[in-house]
Amino acid sequence: MTDEGRPTAGCRVVMLVDNGIDGDSRVQKAAASMAGHGWDVHLIGLAPGNKTSRFELGGATAYRRVVKNWPGLRPLRQRLAGLRFPFSYASLAKAELEWERRRVIRTELAQRRLHAELRAEGRGGLRGGLPFLAHRARAKARVRWLRFRLEQTRGMAEAQKARPDGRLERFEAAYWKLMLGDRSWRKLDPWSLRFDLAFAPLIDQLKPDLIHVHDYRMIGVGVRAAARARVKGRKVPVVYDAHEFLPGVKPRNRKWQVAQIGHEREYISYADAVVTVSPRIAELLVESHGLAELPAVVLNSPPRPDPTRGDWATPEGFRDVRAACGLDAETPLMVYCGGASPQRGLHLMVEALGLEPELHAAFVVNLTTGPYVESLLEQAERLGAADRVHLMPYVPYDVLTTFLATADVGVHPLETGLVNHEVGLNTKFFEFMHAGLPIVISDVKVMSEEVRRLGIGEVFRYGDAEGLARGVRAVLDDRPGYTKRYAEPGFLDEFTWEVQAARYDEIYRRLLAGGPESRVPATRADQSGANQANQLSILTRTEV
């Protein structure tokens, strides 16, 4: 610290994320940009295999740590199954192995029969022992017992099968929520503790001056690390970066939902500053958690093109999406970039290909294989459009907008009805803008309103592939009319990552300056978004 109480350059920031870092552009940008602001940044993520690693990431140091299996807790369904089938073996594999004993028993019985026949013939053999009939009765009883235990084990295996939203699971979620409140996640889904065991030694070794937590799964890990530091006499501020509104996430099941919301609510009050990705999500966090301050907004916008990356190319040697598809400049091309899942509506883009025979679709996605992607290829095959679907993996975030720029239109067919979809400002919304692409988007509330207001694209009703095709055709027929706003001086300047990242830097400095006034006040988020308010109406309250 300087004499004036301001933090010096080089203070150590530890960032935490629950994924493998690759593919998470916000986390990568945050780490690299804060290192560029002079902070000593260390980013800890999840190792995809069983080997730890360390590497440089734009001036930051990144680590991947192995998260081992957690013994976990036996769900109520499993415990009740044990009561119903008390004579089962420990596992079905063990039961089937024990069942093979019947072969030995039957062979032993055959030998006893042979022994009895030999004795009847006066040919000797073993003397004494029980009569053959007694041995046969005992053998039958042993086989019946083995069969009974095998059936018990099979019954228990069936009874233990998880039913994500079964009555027992919902009862269990309600019971632990009633008994423990927000602490119920420890009984329902203690996943965070696995990360704690894996990350805590490295966090403590690094002795951070500030901890920056990315997304809800890691907030407990960050707060507990700060608590350990406090015991040792070190005050470590925690910044919680909420990438989405957790209650608005489509739940895997009721137990998962109760656990994750409780986990976030338990720890969010310990955070010294809360940051999120859109103004409406900031408001929802205040409403949901009773925060005293409105979280600051750091939009997930792309960085300005890096001139030093001008020679970048894919492993196949392509520098832009059109070349990667093998298309000439006259062939119409729509593009999507992001995760490949049914909620993203990519099947609607494929269906639109059947309505526009000249149109091609490029998907720059996290997974180029898997059930959903394979279903897209099968769908395209049925429509006779297999040769017009182009799949390719992610490209680095700092070259993505340049890579996309040779397409004709960016399409975002996001499923409606999910809170985060309705109120979010997705990365690709800004990436398409910076790539100079008109946007065709489903009728999710916030982004569709902005597309209409700014006149930079078309909106279609989610599920309506014909509407998507009409939107794309409208854009192709008057592309200059949809892109003219991008040419206005300064139109996109505010929506660059460099401007957004400066808010991280300011928050860090305020927190490390010390004192209660170091907390980011509610008015600060409004002030930092003032320039954005001149361009995006979404900074005013939008009801969903």
C-alpha positions as CSV (number, residue, x, y, z in Angstrom):
1,M,0.0,0.0,0.0
2,T,1.1,3.5,-0.7
3,D,1.3,6.2,2.0
4,E,-1.9,7.7,0.7
5,G,-3.7,4.4,1.3
6,R,-4.0,3.6,-2.4
7,P,-3.0,0.1,-3.6
8,T,0.3,-0.2,-5.4
9,A,0.7,-1.9,-8.7
10,G,1.3,-5.6,-8.4
11,C,-1.1,-6.4,-5.6
12,R,-2.1,-10.1,-5.9
13,V,-5.6,-11.0,-7.2
14,V,-6.7,-14.6,-7.2
15,M,-9.6,-15.4,-9.5
16,L,-11.7,-18.6,-9.1
17,V,-13.8,-20.4,-11.7
18,D,-15.4,-23.8,-11.8
19,N,-14.5,-24.7,-15.4
20,G,-11.4,-25.5,-17.4
21,I,-10.9,-21.8,-18.3
22,D,-10.8,-22.6,-22.0
23,G,-13.9,-21.4,-23.7
24,D,-14.9,-19.0,-20.9
25,S,-14.2,-15.7,-22.6
26,R,-15.3,-13.5,-19.7
27,V,-12.9,-15.2,-17.3
28,Q,-10.0,-15.1,-19.8
29,K,-10.6,-11.5,-20.6
30,A,-10.9,-10.6,-16.9
31,A,-7.6,-12.3,-16.0
32,A,-5.7,-10.9,-19.0
33,S,-7.0,-7.3,-18.7
34,M,-6.5,-7.0,-15.0
35,A,-2.9,-8.2,-15.5
36,G,-2.6,-5.5,-18.1
37,H,-3.8,-3.0,-15.4
38,G,-0.8,-4.0,-13.3
39,W,-2.4,-6.5,-11.0
40,D,-0.6,-9.8,-10.2
41,V,-3.4,-12.1,-11.4
42,H,-3.6,-15.8,-10.6
43,L,-6.6,-17.7,-12.1
44,I,-7.5,-21.1,-10.7
45,G,-9.8,-23.4,-12.7
46,L,-10.7,-27.0,-13.1
47,A,-8.3,-29.6,-14.6
48,P,-10.2,-31.6,-17.2
49,G,-8.3,-34.8,-16.4
50,N,-6.2,-36.1,-13.5
51,K,-3.2,-33.8,-14.1
52,T,-2.6,-30.3,-12.7
53,S,-1.1,-27.7,-14.9
54,R,0.1,-24.1,-14.9
55,F,0.3,-21.7,-17.9
56,E,0.5,-18.1,-18.8
57,L,-2.7,-16.3,-20.0
58,G,-2.2,-12.8,-21.3
59,G,0.1,-11.7,-18.5
60,A,-1.8,-13.7,-15.8
61,T,-0.8,-17.0,-14.4
62,A,-3.5,-19.7,-14.7
63,Y,-3.7,-23.0,-12.8
64,R,-5.8,-26.1,-13.4
65,R,-6.4,-28.2,-10.3
66,V,-7.8,-31.7,-10.1
67,V,-11.2,-31.9,-8.2
68,K,-11.4,-35.3,-6.7
69,N,-14.6,-37.3,-6.1
70,W,-16.5,-36.3,-3.0
71,P,-18.0,-39.2,-0.9
72,G,-21.1,-37.1,-0.8
73,L,-24.3,-37.8,1.1
74,R,-26.7,-40.7,0.7
75,P,-29.9,-39.2,-0.7
76,L,-33.2,-40.1,1.1
77,R,-34.2,-42.5,-1.7
78,Q,-31.0,-44.5,-1.2
79,R,-31.4,-44.7,2.5
80,L,-35.0,-45.9,2.2
81,A,-34.0,-48.4,-0.4
82,G,-31.6,-49.9,2.2
83,L,-34.5,-50.4,4.6
84,R,-36.7,-52.0,2.0
85,F,-34.0,-54.4,0.9
86,P,-31.9,-55.2,4.0
87,F,-30.4,-58.5,2.6
88,S,-29.0,-57.0,-0.6
89,Y,-25.3,-57.1,-1.4
90,A,-23.2,-53.9,-1.5
91,S,-23.6,-53.7,-5.3
92,L,-25.2,-55.5,-8.2
93,A,-21.7,-56.6,-9.4
94,K,-21.0,-58.2,-6.0
95,A,-24.4,-60.0,-6.1
96,E,-23.9,-61.4,-9.6
97,L,-20.4,-62.6,-8.5
98,E,-21.9,-64.3,-5.5
99,W,-24.6,-65.8,-7.6
100,E,-21.9,-67.8,-9.4
101,R,-21.5,-69.8,-6.2
102,R,-24.5,-71.9,-7.2
103,R,-22.3,-73.6,-9.8
104,V,-19.9,-74.7,-7.1
105,I,-22.8,-75.8,-4.9
106,R,-24.3,-77.9,-7.7
107,T,-20.9,-79.5,-8.5
108,E,-20.4,-80.3,-4.8
109,L,-23.9,-81.9,-4.8
110,A,-23.1,-84.0,-7.8
111,Q,-20.0,-85.2,-6.1
112,R,-22.1,-86.1,-3.0
113,R,-24.4,-88.1,-5.3
114,L,-21.5,-89.9,-6.8
115,H,-20.1,-90.6,-3.3
116,A,-23.4,-92.1,-2.2
117,E,-23.6,-94.3,-5.3
118,L,-20.1,-95.6,-4.8
119,R,-20.8,-96.4,-1.2
120,A,-24.0,-98.3,-2.3
121,E,-21.9,-100.3,-4.6
122,G,-19.4,-101.1,-1.9
123,R,-16.6,-99.2,-3.6
124,G,-15.5,-97.2,-0.6
125,G,-15.1,-93.4,-0.6
126,L,-15.3,-91.1,2.3
127,R,-16.7,-92.5,5.5
128,G,-19.3,-90.8,7.6
129,G,-21.0,-87.5,6.8
130,L,-24.7,-86.6,6.3
131,P,-26.9,-88.6,4.0
132,F,-27.2,-87.4,0.4
133,L,-30.8,-86.2,0.9
134,A,-29.6,-83.9,3.6
135,H,-26.8,-82.5,1.4
136,R,-29.4,-81.9,-1.4
137,A,-31.7,-80.0,0.9
138,R,-28.9,-77.9,2.1
139,A,-27.7,-77.1,-1.4
140,K,-31.2,-76.1,-2.5
141,A,-31.5,-73.8,0.5
142,R,-28.2,-72.2,-0.2
143,V,-29.1,-71.6,-3.9
144,R,-32.5,-70.2,-2.8
145,W,-30.7,-67.8,-0.4
146,L,-28.3,-66.7,-3.1
147,R,-31.3,-66.1,-5.5
148,F,-33.1,-64.2,-2.8
149,R,-30.2,-61.9,-2.1
150,L,-29.6,-61.3,-5.8
151,E,-33.3,-60.3,-6.2
152,Q,-32.9,-58.0,-3.2
153,T,-29.9,-56.3,-4.7
154,R,-31.6,-55.9,-8.1
155,G,-34.6,-54.4,-6.3
156,M,-32.5,-52.0,-4.3
157,A,-30.6,-50.9,-7.4
158,E,-33.9,-50.1,-9.1
159,A,-35.2,-48.4,-6.0
160,Q,-32.1,-46.3,-5.7
161,K,-32.2,-44.9,-9.2
162,A,-32.3,-41.2,-9.1
163,R,-35.6,-39.6,-10.0
164,P,-34.6,-35.9,-10.2
165,D,-38.0,-34.5,-9.5
166,G,-39.5,-37.5,-7.7
167,R,-41.7,-37.1,-4.7
168,L,-38.9,-38.2,-2.3
169,E,-36.5,-35.8,-3.8
170,R,-38.9,-32.9,-3.5
171,F,-39.7,-33.8,0.0
172,E,-36.0,-34.0,0.8
173,A,-35.4,-30.6,-0.6
174,A,-38.3,-29.1,1.3
175,Y,-37.3,-30.8,4.6
176,W,-33.7,-29.6,4.5
177,K,-34.7,-26.1,3.4
178,L,-37.1,-26.0,6.4
179,M,-34.5,-27.3,8.8
180,L,-31.4,-25.5,7.6
181,G,-32.5,-22.6,5.4
182,D,-29.7,-21.4,3.1
183,R,-27.3,-23.9,4.7
184,S,-29.3,-26.7,3.2
185,W,-26.9,-27.0,0.3
186,R,-24.6,-29.0,2.6
187,K,-27.2,-31.8,2.7
188,L,-28.5,-31.5,-0.8
189,D,-25.5,-30.7,-3.1
190,P,-22.2,-30.1,-1.3
191,W,-20.4,-29.8,-4.7
192,S,-18.7,-26.6,-3.5
193,L,-16.8,-28.5,-0.9
194,R,-15.0,-30.5,-3.6
195,F,-13.6,-27.3,-5.0
196,D,-12.7,-26.2,-1.6
197,L,-10.5,-29.2,-1.0
198,A,-8.9,-28.9,-4.4
199,F,-8.3,-25.1,-4.5
200,A,-7.8,-24.1,-0.9
201,P,-4.2,-25.1,-0.5
202,L,-3.2,-23.1,-3.6
203,I,-5.3,-20.1,-2.6
204,D,-3.7,-20.0,0.8
205,Q,-0.2,-20.4,-0.6
206,L,-0.7,-17.5,-3.0
207,K,-1.9,-15.2,-0.1
208,P,-4.1,-13.0,-2.2
209,D,-4.8,-9.3,-1.5
210,L,-8.2,-9.7,-3.2
211,I,-10.3,-12.7,-4.4
212,H,-12.4,-12.4,-7.5
213,V,-15.0,-15.1,-7.7
214,H,-16.6,-16.0,-11.1
215,D,-20.1,-17.3,-10.9
216,Y,-22.2,-18.8,-8.2
217,R,-20.6,-22.2,-7.8
218,M,-17.4,-20.6,-6.5
219,I,-18.6,-17.9,-4.1
220,G,-18.4,-20.2,-1.1
221,V,-14.8,-21.2,-2.0
222,G,-13.8,-17.5,-2.2
223,V,-15.5,-16.4,1.0
224,R,-14.1,-19.3,3.0
225,A,-10.6,-18.5,1.7
226,A,-11.1,-15.0,2.9
227,A,-12.3,-16.3,6.3
228,R,-9.1,-18.4,6.7
229,A,-7.0,-15.3,5.8
230,R,-8.9,-13.2,8.4
231,V,-8.0,-15.8,11.1
232,K,-4.4,-15.2,10.2
233,G,-4.8,-11.5,10.5
234,R,-5.1,-10.6,6.8
235,K,-8.2,-8.9,5.5
236,V,-8.9,-10.1,1.9
237,P,-11.9,-8.4,0.0
238,V,-14.1,-10.7,-2.1
239,V,-15.6,-9.6,-5.4
240,Y,-18.5,-11.8,-6.6
241,D,-19.0,-11.7,-10.3
242,A,-22.5,-13.1,-11.0
243,H,-22.5,-14.3,-14.6
244,E,-26.3,-14.9,-14.5
245,F,-29.3,-14.7,-12.3
246,L,-29.3,-18.0,-10.5
247,P,-33.0,-18.3,-9.7
248,G,-33.6,-17.8,-13.4
249,V,-31.4,-20.7,-14.5
250,K,-33.3,-23.7,-15.8
251,P,-33.0,-26.1,-12.9
252,R,-31.7,-29.6,-13.2
253,N,-34.1,-30.6,-10.5
254,R,-35.6,-29.2,-7.3
255,K,-32.8,-30.4,-5.0
256,W,-30.2,-28.8,-7.2
257,Q,-32.1,-25.5,-7.4
258,V,-32.7,-25.2,-3.7
259,A,-29.0,-26.1,-3.0
260,Q,-27.5,-23.6,-5.5
261,I,-29.8,-20.7,-4.5
262,G,-29.2,-21.3,-0.8
263,H,-25.4,-21.5,-1.4
264,E,-25.4,-18.2,-3.2
265,R,-27.6,-16.5,-0.7
266,E,-25.6,-17.7,2.3
267,Y,-22.4,-16.2,0.9
268,I,-23.3,-13.2,-1.2
269,S,-23.7,-11.0,1.9
270,Y,-20.0,-11.7,2.7
271,A,-18.9,-10.2,-0.7
272,D,-17.3,-6.8,-0.5
273,A,-18.6,-6.0,-4.0
274,V,-21.0,-7.6,-6.4
275,V,-20.6,-7.4,-10.2
276,T,-22.9,-8.7,-12.9
277,V,-23.4,-8.8,-16.6
278,S,-26.5,-6.7,-17.2
279,P,-28.5,-3.9,-15.5
280,R,-31.7,-5.9,-15.1
281,I,-29.8,-8.8,-13.5
282,A,-28.3,-6.3,-11.1
283,E,-31.8,-5.2,-10.1
284,L,-32.9,-8.8,-9.7
285,L,-30.0,-9.6,-7.4
286,V,-31.0,-6.7,-5.2
287,E,-34.6,-7.9,-5.1
288,S,-33.7,-11.6,-4.6
289,H,-31.0,-11.2,-1.9
290,G,-31.8,-7.8,-0.3
291,L,-28.5,-6.3,-1.2
292,A,-27.8,-2.9,0.2
293,E,-26.1,-1.7,-3.0
294,L,-26.9,-2.1,-6.7
295,P,-24.2,-4.4,-8.2
296,A,-21.9,-2.8,-10.7
297,V,-22.4,-3.8,-14.4
298,V,-19.5,-5.1,-16.5
299,L,-20.9,-6.0,-19.9
300,N,-19.4,-9.1,-21.5
301,S,-18.3,-7.2,-24.6
302,P,-15.4,-8.1,-26.9
303,P,-12.0,-6.5,-26.9
304,R,-10.8,-4.2,-29.7
305,P,-9.0,-6.1,-32.4
306,D,-5.4,-6.8,-31.5
307,P,-3.1,-5.8,-34.4
308,T,-0.5,-8.2,-33.2
309,R,-2.9,-11.1,-33.9
310,G,-3.3,-10.2,-37.6
311,D,-1.5,-13.3,-38.7
312,W,-3.7,-15.7,-36.6
313,A,-5.3,-18.6,-38.4
314,T,-7.1,-21.8,-37.5
315,P,-5.1,-25.0,-37.5
316,E,-6.4,-25.5,-41.1
317,G,-5.0,-22.1,-42.1
318,F,-8.3,-20.1,-42.2
319,R,-8.5,-16.6,-40.9
320,D,-12.2,-16.0,-41.2
321,V,-15.5,-18.0,-41.1
322,R,-16.3,-17.7,-44.8
323,A,-12.9,-19.1,-45.8
324,A,-13.4,-21.9,-43.2
325,C,-16.7,-22.8,-44.8
326,G,-15.1,-22.8,-48.3
327,L,-17.6,-20.2,-49.6
328,D,-17.2,-17.3,-52.1
329,A,-18.2,-13.8,-51.2
330,E,-21.6,-14.1,-53.0
331,T,-22.9,-17.1,-51.1
332,P,-25.3,-16.0,-48.2
333,L,-23.9,-17.1,-44.8
334,M,-25.5,-16.8,-41.4
335,V,-23.4,-17.6,-38.3
336,Y,-23.9,-18.6,-34.7
337,C,-21.2,-18.6,-32.0
338,G,-21.5,-20.1,-28.6
339,G,-22.7,-23.2,-26.8
340,A,-24.5,-26.0,-28.7
341,S,-27.6,-27.0,-26.7
342,P,-31.3,-27.3,-27.4
343,Q,-31.9,-24.1,-25.4
344,R,-29.9,-22.1,-27.9
345,G,-32.3,-23.0,-30.7
346,L,-29.8,-24.1,-33.3
347,H,-32.3,-26.5,-34.8
348,L,-34.3,-23.5,-35.9
349,M,-31.4,-22.3,-38.0
350,V,-31.1,-25.7,-39.6
351,E,-34.8,-25.8,-40.3
352,A,-34.5,-22.4,-42.0
353,L,-32.0,-23.8,-44.4
354,G,-34.8,-26.0,-45.8
355,L,-36.7,-22.8,-46.6
356,E,-33.8,-20.8,-48.1
357,P,-32.0,-23.1,-50.6
358,E,-29.0,-20.8,-51.2
359,L,-28.4,-20.1,-47.5
360,H,-25.5,-21.6,-45.5
361,A,-25.1,-21.8,-41.7
362,A,-21.8,-21.8,-39.8
363,F,-21.8,-22.9,-36.2
364,V,-18.7,-21.9,-34.1
365,V,-19.5,-24.0,-31.1
366,N,-18.0,-25.5,-27.9
367,L,-18.8,-29.0,-29.0
368,T,-18.7,-30.3,-32.6
369,T,-19.9,-33.8,-31.6
370,G,-22.5,-35.1,-29.2
371,P,-26.2,-35.9,-29.3
372,Y,-27.5,-32.5,-30.0
373,V,-24.9,-31.7,-32.7
374,E,-25.6,-35.1,-34.3
375,S,-29.3,-34.3,-34.3
376,L,-28.6,-31.1,-36.2
377,L,-26.7,-33.0,-38.8
378,E,-29.4,-35.6,-39.1
379,Q,-32.0,-32.8,-39.5
380,A,-29.9,-31.2,-42.2
381,E,-29.6,-34.5,-44.0
382,R,-33.4,-34.9,-44.0
383,L,-33.9,-31.4,-45.4
384,G,-31.3,-31.9,-48.1
385,A,-29.1,-29.2,-46.6
386,A,-26.2,-31.3,-45.1
387,D,-23.7,-29.6,-47.4
388,R,-24.8,-26.2,-46.1
389,V,-24.1,-26.9,-42.4
390,H,-20.6,-26.0,-41.3
391,L,-19.4,-26.9,-37.8
392,M,-16.2,-25.6,-36.3
393,P,-14.7,-25.3,-32.8
394,Y,-14.3,-22.1,-30.8
395,V,-11.6,-19.6,-31.9
396,P,-9.8,-17.4,-29.4
397,Y,-12.0,-14.6,-28.0
398,D,-9.5,-11.9,-29.1
399,V,-9.8,-12.8,-32.8
400,L,-13.5,-13.9,-32.8
401,T,-15.1,-10.7,-34.1
402,T,-12.6,-10.5,-37.0
403,F,-13.2,-14.2,-37.7
404,L,-17.0,-13.6,-37.9
405,A,-16.9,-10.4,-39.9
406,T,-17.1,-12.1,-43.3
407,A,-20.5,-13.6,-42.6
408,D,-23.6,-11.8,-43.7
409,V,-25.8,-12.1,-40.6
410,G,-25.4,-13.2,-37.0
411,V,-28.3,-15.3,-35.7
412,H,-29.2,-15.8,-32.0
413,P,-32.3,-18.1,-31.8
414,L,-32.4,-18.2,-28.0
415,E,-35.2,-20.0,-26.3
416,T,-37.7,-17.7,-24.7
417,G,-39.4,-18.0,-21.2
418,L,-36.2,-18.5,-19.2
419,V,-35.4,-15.5,-17.0
420,N,-31.7,-15.3,-17.9
421,H,-32.5,-15.4,-21.6
422,E,-35.1,-12.7,-21.3
423,V,-33.0,-10.2,-19.2
424,G,-29.5,-11.1,-20.3
425,L,-27.0,-9.3,-22.6
426,N,-25.2,-12.3,-24.1
427,T,-21.7,-12.1,-25.3
428,K,-22.6,-12.8,-28.9
429,F,-25.0,-9.8,-28.9
430,F,-21.9,-7.5,-28.7
431,E,-19.7,-9.9,-30.7
432,F,-22.1,-9.6,-33.7
433,M,-22.2,-5.8,-33.3
434,H,-18.4,-5.6,-33.3
435,A,-18.1,-7.9,-36.3
436,G,-20.4,-5.6,-38.2
437,L,-23.1,-8.2,-38.6
438,P,-26.9,-7.5,-38.6
439,I,-28.6,-9.5,-35.9
440,V,-31.5,-11.9,-36.3
441,I,-32.7,-12.8,-32.8
442,S,-35.6,-14.6,-31.2
443,D,-38.1,-12.5,-29.2
444,V,-36.2,-12.6,-25.9
445,K,-37.2,-9.4,-24.2
446,V,-34.1,-7.2,-23.6
447,M,-32.0,-8.0,-26.6
448,S,-34.9,-8.1,-29.1
449,E,-36.0,-4.7,-27.9
450,E,-32.6,-3.3,-28.5
451,V,-32.3,-4.8,-31.9
452,R,-35.6,-3.1,-32.9
453,R,-34.7,0.2,-31.3
454,L,-31.3,0.4,-32.8
455,G,-32.4,-0.9,-36.2
456,I,-29.6,-3.4,-36.4
457,G,-31.5,-6.5,-37.3
458,E,-34.8,-8.4,-37.2
459,V,-36.8,-10.3,-34.5
460,F,-38.7,-13.5,-34.9
461,R,-40.9,-15.5,-32.6
462,Y,-39.0,-18.3,-31.0
463,G,-39.9,-21.7,-32.5
464,D,-40.9,-20.1,-35.8
465,A,-38.3,-21.2,-38.3
466,E,-40.2,-19.5,-41.1
467,G,-40.0,-16.2,-39.2
468,L,-36.2,-16.8,-38.8
469,A,-35.8,-17.4,-42.5
470,R,-37.8,-14.2,-43.3
471,G,-35.7,-12.2,-40.9
472,V,-32.5,-13.5,-42.6
473,R,-33.9,-12.8,-46.0
474,A,-34.9,-9.2,-45.0
475,V,-31.3,-8.5,-43.8
476,L,-29.7,-10.0,-46.9
477,D,-31.9,-7.8,-49.1
478,D,-30.9,-4.6,-47.3
479,R,-27.7,-5.3,-45.4
480,P,-26.3,-1.7,-45.6
481,G,-29.5,-0.4,-44.0
482,Y,-29.0,-2.6,-41.0
483,T,-25.3,-1.9,-40.5
484,K,-25.2,1.8,-41.0
485,R,-25.4,2.4,-37.2
486,Y,-22.1,0.6,-36.7
487,A,-20.4,3.2,-38.9
488,E,-21.4,6.1,-36.7
489,P,-18.4,7.6,-34.9
490,G,-18.0,6.2,-31.4
491,F,-21.1,4.0,-31.6
492,L,-19.3,0.9,-30.4
493,D,-16.6,2.5,-28.3
494,E,-18.4,2.1,-25.0
495,F,-19.1,-1.6,-25.7
496,T,-15.5,-2.7,-25.8
497,W,-14.0,-4.9,-23.1
498,E,-11.3,-2.3,-22.4
499,V,-13.9,0.1,-21.2
500,Q,-15.7,-2.5,-19.2
501,A,-12.6,-3.9,-17.6
502,A,-11.7,-0.5,-16.3
503,R,-14.6,-0.9,-13.9
504,Y,-13.0,-4.0,-12.4
505,D,-9.8,-2.0,-11.9
506,E,-11.7,0.8,-10.1
507,I,-13.5,-1.7,-7.9
508,Y,-10.3,-3.4,-6.9
509,R,-8.7,-0.1,-6.0
510,R,-11.6,1.1,-4.0
511,L,-11.7,-2.2,-2.0
512,L,-8.0,-2.2,-1.3
513,A,-8.0,1.4,-0.3
514,G,-9.5,0.3,3.0
515,G,-12.4,1.6,5.1
516,P,-16.1,1.3,4.7
517,E,-16.1,3.9,2.0
518,S,-14.2,1.4,-0.2
519,R,-17.3,-0.5,-1.0
520,V,-18.7,0.3,-4.4
521,P,-21.8,2.5,-3.7
522,A,-25.1,2.0,-5.5
523,T,-24.7,5.2,-7.4
524,R,-21.4,4.0,-8.8
525,A,-23.0,1.5,-11.0
526,D,-25.3,4.2,-12.4
527,Q,-22.4,6.5,-12.9
528,S,-20.2,3.9,-14.7
529,G,-23.1,3.1,-16.9
530,A,-24.0,6.7,-17.8
531,N,-22.4,6.6,-21.2
532,Q,-24.1,3.3,-22.0
533,A,-27.5,4.8,-21.0
534,N,-27.1,7.2,-24.0
535,Q,-27.1,4.2,-26.4
536,L,-28.9,1.3,-24.7
537,S,-32.3,1.7,-23.2
538,I,-31.9,-1.5,-21.3
539,L,-30.1,0.4,-18.6
540,T,-33.5,1.6,-17.5
541,R,-35.7,-0.9,-15.6
542,T,-37.3,-3.6,-17.8
543,E,-39.9,-5.9,-16.3
544,V,-39.8,-9.6,-17.0
